[in-house]
Amino acid sequence: MEIMNEVEYHVPFTLRFSLSEYSPLDAKEKWSELKEKCENGNNESITNEWISFCDPNINKSLSFINSLTGGIRKIGKKSCHYRYSFQEIDEVRDDDIVIRYFTNIPTCKWTYTELDDLIFAFEKMANARIGGDYVSGSIIIVMKKYDM
C-alpha cells in the first residue's frame, strides 16, 4: 500500500501553533510577544531562526520572504506566510500563531514530510524562546461547506 506524502494542490491547509494552557505565566508572556512579532510583519529574525531549526535534508534552500506578512520561500515556487493580525482583526482573537497561504500548485506540491519538518522546527524555536516545552503544532485542513 502506498502512503500519500504530497498534499493535494486543491486542498487548503494551515499550520497552527498553540501554547499549552498549563504553561506558566512567564511563558505565556513570551508567547504573546512571539505571536505579535510573527503576525505583525516584524518577523525576519524569527523566520530566519525558524529556518535554522529545519532539517537541511528535508527543507533545503529555505529563505525569508520580505513582504508585508513575511514568511518562507522554498526553491520551486513553494511559499507560506504568517497570518497578518492587522488585516483580519476578527479572526486573530485567539492565542495561536498561524502560518497559511501555502503556494501549492500541481507542479510544486508541499509534502507532509516538509510540513512536519516545518512544524517540528517551529516548535523547537518557539520552545527555546519561551523557555519550556509548551508549544505544539498541527496541520489543519480547511474544509469549506462545498467540500462536505
Contacts in CASP RR format, 6 or more apart in sequence:
PFRMAT RR
TARGET T0000
AUTHOR 0000-0000-0000
METHOD contacts of the structure
MODEL  1
MEIMNEVEYHVPFTLRFSLSEYSPLDAKEKWSELKEKCENGNNESITNEW
ISFCDPNINKSLSFINSLTGGIRKIGKKSCHYRYSFQEIDEVRDDDIVIR
YFTNIPTCKWTYTELDDLIFAFEKMANARIGGDYVSGSIIIVMKKYDM
4 112 0 8 1.000
5 111 0 8 1.000
5 112 0 8 1.000
5 113 0 8 1.000
6 109 0 8 1.000
6 110 0 8 1.000
6 111 0 8 1.000
6 112 0 8 1.000
7 13 0 8 1.000
7 102 0 8 1.000
7 104 0 8 1.000
7 109 0 8 1.000
7 110 0 8 1.000
7 111 0 8 1.000
7 112 0 8 1.000
7 115 0 8 1.000
8 109 0 8 1.000
9 104 0 8 1.000
9 105 0 8 1.000
9 106 0 8 1.000
9 109 0 8 1.000
11 104 0 8 1.000
11 141 0 8 1.000
12 102 0 8 1.000
12 141 0 8 1.000
12 142 0 8 1.000
12 144 0 8 1.000
13 100 0 8 1.000
13 102 0 8 1.000
13 104 0 8 1.000
13 139 0 8 1.000
13 140 0 8 1.000
13 141 0 8 1.000
13 142 0 8 1.000
14 98 0 8 1.000
14 99 0 8 1.000
14 100 0 8 1.000
14 102 0 8 1.000
14 139 0 8 1.000
14 140 0 8 1.000
14 142 0 8 1.000
15 80 0 8 1.000
15 98 0 8 1.000
15 99 0 8 1.000
15 100 0 8 1.000
15 115 0 8 1.000
15 118 0 8 1.000
15 119 0 8 1.000
15 122 0 8 1.000
15 137 0 8 1.000
15 138 0 8 1.000
15 139 0 8 1.000
15 140 0 8 1.000
16 96 0 8 1.000
16 97 0 8 1.000
16 98 0 8 1.000
16 99 0 8 1.000
16 137 0 8 1.000
16 138 0 8 1.000
16 140 0 8 1.000
17 96 0 8 1.000
17 97 0 8 1.000
17 98 0 8 1.000
17 99 0 8 1.000
17 119 0 8 1.000
17 122 0 8 1.000
17 123 0 8 1.000
17 126 0 8 1.000
17 135 0 8 1.000
17 136 0 8 1.000
17 137 0 8 1.000
18 95 0 8 1.000
18 96 0 8 1.000
18 135 0 8 1.000
18 136 0 8 1.000
18 137 0 8 1.000
19 27 0 8 1.000
19 28 0 8 1.000
19 31 0 8 1.000
19 95 0 8 1.000
19 130 0 8 1.000
19 134 0 8 1.000
19 135 0 8 1.000
20 134 0 8 1.000
20 135 0 8 1.000
20 136 0 8 1.000
22 134 0 8 1.000
23 31 0 8 1.000
23 130 0 8 1.000
23 132 0 8 1.000
23 134 0 8 1.000
27 130 0 8 1.000
27 131 0 8 1.000
27 132 0 8 1.000
27 134 0 8 1.000
30 129 0 8 1.000
30 130 0 8 1.000
30 131 0 8 1.000
31 95 0 8 1.000
31 126 0 8 1.000
31 130 0 8 1.000
31 134 0 8 1.000
31 135 0 8 1.000
32 95 0 8 1.000
34 46 0 8 1.000
34 97 0 8 1.000
34 126 0 8 1.000
34 129 0 8 1.000
34 130 0 8 1.000
35 95 0 8 1.000
35 96 0 8 1.000
35 97 0 8 1.000
36 85 0 8 1.000
37 43 0 8 1.000
37 46 0 8 1.000
38 46 0 8 1.000
38 82 0 8 1.000
38 97 0 8 1.000
39 82 0 8 1.000
39 83 0 8 1.000
39 84 0 8 1.000
39 85 0 8 1.000
39 92 0 8 1.000
39 97 0 8 1.000
39 98 0 8 1.000
40 84 0 8 1.000
40 85 0 8 1.000
40 86 0 8 1.000
41 68 0 8 1.000
41 69 0 8 1.000
41 70 0 8 1.000
41 82 0 8 1.000
41 84 0 8 1.000
43 70 0 8 1.000
43 71 0 8 1.000
43 82 0 8 1.000
44 64 0 8 1.000
44 66 0 8 1.000
44 70 0 8 1.000
46 125 0 8 1.000
47 64 0 8 1.000
47 65 0 8 1.000
47 70 0 8 1.000
47 71 0 8 1.000
47 72 0 8 1.000
48 64 0 8 1.000
49 125 0 8 1.000
50 72 0 8 1.000
50 118 0 8 1.000
50 121 0 8 1.000
50 122 0 8 1.000
50 125 0 8 1.000
51 59 0 8 1.000
51 62 0 8 1.000
51 63 0 8 1.000
51 64 0 8 1.000
51 72 0 8 1.000
51 121 0 8 1.000
52 125 0 8 1.000
53 120 0 8 1.000
53 121 0 8 1.000
53 122 0 8 1.000
53 124 0 8 1.000
53 125 0 8 1.000
54 62 0 8 1.000
54 117 0 8 1.000
54 118 0 8 1.000
54 121 0 8 1.000
55 117 0 8 1.000
55 121 0 8 1.000
58 113 0 8 1.000
58 114 0 8 1.000
58 117 0 8 1.000
59 74 0 8 1.000
59 114 0 8 1.000
59 117 0 8 1.000
59 118 0 8 1.000
59 121 0 8 1.000
60 74 0 8 1.000
60 75 0 8 1.000
61 74 0 8 1.000
61 75 0 8 1.000
62 72 0 8 1.000
62 73 0 8 1.000
62 74 0 8 1.000
63 72 0 8 1.000
63 73 0 8 1.000
63 74 0 8 1.000
64 70 0 8 1.000
64 71 0 8 1.000
64 72 0 8 1.000
64 73 0 8 1.000
65 71 0 8 1.000
65 72 0 8 1.000
65 73 0 8 1.000
65 79 0 8 1.000
65 81 0 8 1.000
67 81 0 8 1.000
68 84 0 8 1.000
69 81 0 8 1.000
69 82 0 8 1.000
69 83 0 8 1.000
69 84 0 8 1.000
69 101 0 8 1.000
70 81 0 8 1.000
70 82 0 8 1.000
71 79 0 8 1.000
71 80 0 8 1.000
71 81 0 8 1.000
71 82 0 8 1.000
71 99 0 8 1.000
72 79 0 8 1.000
72 80 0 8 1.000
72 118 0 8 1.000
73 79 0 8 1.000
74 114 0 8 1.000
76 108 0 8 1.000
77 103 0 8 1.000
77 105 0 8 1.000
77 108 0 8 1.000
78 102 0 8 1.000
78 103 0 8 1.000
78 104 0 8 1.000
78 108 0 8 1.000
78 110 0 8 1.000
78 114 0 8 1.000
79 101 0 8 1.000
79 102 0 8 1.000
79 103 0 8 1.000
80 99 0 8 1.000
80 100 0 8 1.000
80 101 0 8 1.000
80 102 0 8 1.000
80 103 0 8 1.000
80 118 0 8 1.000
81 99 0 8 1.000
81 100 0 8 1.000
81 101 0 8 1.000
82 97 0 8 1.000
82 98 0 8 1.000
82 99 0 8 1.000
83 91 0 8 1.000
83 92 0 8 1.000
83 97 0 8 1.000
83 98 0 8 1.000
83 99 0 8 1.000
83 100 0 8 1.000
85 92 0 8 1.000
92 98 0 8 1.000
97 122 0 8 1.000
97 126 0 8 1.000
99 118 0 8 1.000
99 122 0 8 1.000
102 110 0 8 1.000
104 110 0 8 1.000
112 139 0 8 1.000
115 139 0 8 1.000
119 137 0 8 1.000
119 138 0 8 1.000
119 139 0 8 1.000
122 135 0 8 1.000
122 137 0 8 1.000
123 135 0 8 1.000
123 136 0 8 1.000
123 137 0 8 1.000
126 135 0 8 1.000
127 133 0 8 1.000
127 134 0 8 1.000
127 135 0 8 1.000
END
